[in-house]
Amino acid sequence: MARANAAHAEQLLASLRKTPLSTRQLANGFAQYQRASRPVRERLVESPQLLLEAVAARQEEKVAERLREGPEGEGLADLRLLEAVGARLKRRLSALSLPLTALSPAVTAVVASLQPALESLQRHLTRVCPHDIPRDSGVDILVMTNNLSSYPI
């Protein structure tokens, strides 16, 4: 920070003299600083403890929400995350403008290990929700597996 913005570094040091932070809190604050807009950065160096308390409060709200939603909410969140990752992976693999044979060995190795995991998940989903899953609902794991199997391994 001192090289990027000396004034902010000085202001942060002055704030830390009044209210010291742990190394972990300081690292978290710096991560927030790097992602923040200019006005938020100003507030962060003026009162780092206040911003970190706001971040902690937001995290506590997320935990409370997860508790309220229970295991069903956690399962739903995981399914939505899997759907988003699957869609992003399809876009990224489709965006490769090189021959499929030019994929790195690391990528082909992961694809090889992912296929059985996706097939197992598809079987489990079918067993748990045999008639509740409409065919057009988001990412179809079996279709994703079949698409991945077209990659040479």
C-alpha positions in Angstrom: 0.0 0.0 0.0 2.9 2.4 0.8 4.1 2.2 -2.8 0.7 2.5 -4.3 -0.7 5.3 -2.1 1.6 6.7 0.5 -1.1 9.0 1.9 -3.4 6.1 2.6 -0.5 4.1 4.2 0.2 7.0 6.5 -3.4 7.4 7.4 -3.8 3.7 8.0 -0.8 3.7 10.3 -2.3 6.6 12.3 -5.6 4.7 12.6 -3.8 1.5 13.7 -1.9 3.4 16.4 -5.3 4.3 18.0 -7.0 0.9 17.3 -4.5 -1.9 16.6 -5.6 -4.8 14.5 -4.4 -8.4 14.4 -2.4 -9.6 11.5 -5.5 -11.6 10.2 -7.7 -8.5 10.5 -5.1 -6.4 8.7 -4.8 -8.9 5.9 -8.6 -9.0 5.6 -8.7 -5.2 5.6 -6.1 -5.0 2.8 -8.1 -7.5 0.7 -11.1 -5.3 1.2 -9.0 -2.3 0.3 -7.8 -3.8 -3.0 -11.4 -4.6 -4.1 -13.0 -1.3 -2.9 -13.9 1.9 -4.7 -12.1 5.1 -3.9 -14.7 6.4 -1.3 -14.6 3.0 0.5 -10.8 3.0 0.5 -10.9 6.5 2.1 -13.2 5.2 4.9 -11.2 2.0 5.3 -7.9 3.9 6.0 -9.8 6.3 8.3 -11.5 3.6 10.3 -10.3 0.1 9.4 -12.0 -1.4 12.5 -15.4 -0.1 11.4 -15.2 -1.6 8.0 -14.0 -5.0 9.3 -16.9 -5.0 11.8 -19.3 -4.4 8.9 -17.7 -7.3 7.0 -17.9 -9.6 10.0 -21.6 -8.6 10.5 -22.3 -9.4 6.9 -20.7 -12.8 7.3 -22.7 -13.4 10.5 -25.9 -12.6 8.6 -25.0 -15.2 5.9 -24.4 -17.8 8.6 -27.8 -17.0 10.3 -29.5 -17.2 6.9 -27.9 -20.6 6.3 -29.1 -21.8 9.7 -32.7 -20.5 9.0 -32.7 -22.3 5.6 -31.4 -25.5 7.1 -30.0 -28.5 5.2 -32.5 -27.9 2.3 -31.1 -24.4 1.8 -27.6 -25.6 1.9 -28.4 -28.3 -0.7 -30.2 -25.7 -2.9 -27.1 -23.4 -2.6 -24.8 -26.2 -3.6 -27.0 -27.2 -6.6 -27.1 -23.6 -7.8 -23.3 -23.4 -7.4 -22.9 -26.6 -9.4 -25.2 -25.2 -12.0 -23.2 -22.0 -12.3 -19.9 -23.8 -12.4 -21.1 -26.2 -15.0 -22.4 -23.3 -17.2 -19.1 -21.4 -16.8 -17.1 -24.5 -17.6 -19.1 -25.1 -20.8 -18.5 -21.5 -21.9 -14.8 -21.7 -21.1 -14.2 -25.0 -22.9 -16.3 -23.8 -25.9 -14.2 -20.6 -26.0 -11.0 -22.5 -26.6 -10.1 -21.9 -30.2 -7.6 -24.6 -30.4 -8.0 -28.2 -31.5 -9.2 -30.4 -28.7 -6.1 -32.5 -29.0 -4.1 -29.4 -27.9 -5.6 -29.4 -24.4 -3.0 -29.6 -21.7 -2.4 -33.0 -20.0 -3.6 -31.5 -16.7 -7.0 -30.5 -18.2 -7.5 -33.9 -19.9 -6.5 -35.7 -16.6 -9.1 -33.7 -14.7 -11.8 -34.3 -17.3 -11.0 -38.0 -17.0 -11.5 -38.0 -13.3 -14.5 -35.7 -13.5 -16.6 -37.9 -15.8 -17.1 -40.7 -13.3 -17.9 -38.2 -10.5 -20.5 -36.5 -12.7 -22.0 -39.8 -13.7 -22.2 -40.8 -10.0 -23.9 -37.5 -9.1 -26.4 -38.0 -11.9 -27.3 -41.5 -10.7 -27.6 -40.1 -7.1 -29.9 -37.2 -8.2 -32.1 -39.6 -10.2 -32.3 -41.9 -7.1 -33.1 -39.0 -4.7 -35.5 -37.1 -7.0 -36.6 -39.7 -9.7 -39.6 -37.8 -11.0 -39.1 -34.3 -9.7 -36.5 -33.1 -12.1 -37.8 -31.6 -15.3 -35.5 -32.3 -18.3 -35.0 -28.6 -19.1 -34.0 -27.5 -15.6 -30.6 -25.8 -15.9 -27.4 -27.8 -16.4 -28.0 -31.5 -17.1 -25.2 -33.4 -15.5 -25.5 -36.3 -17.9 -25.3 -34.0 -20.9 -22.3 -32.2 -19.4 -20.6 -35.6 -18.9 -21.4 -36.6 -22.5 -20.0 -33.3 -23.7 -16.8 -33.8 -21.7 -16.4 -37.3 -23.1 -16.0 -35.9 -26.5 -12.6 -34.5 -25.4 -9.7 -36.8 -26.2 -8.1 -38.3 -23.1 
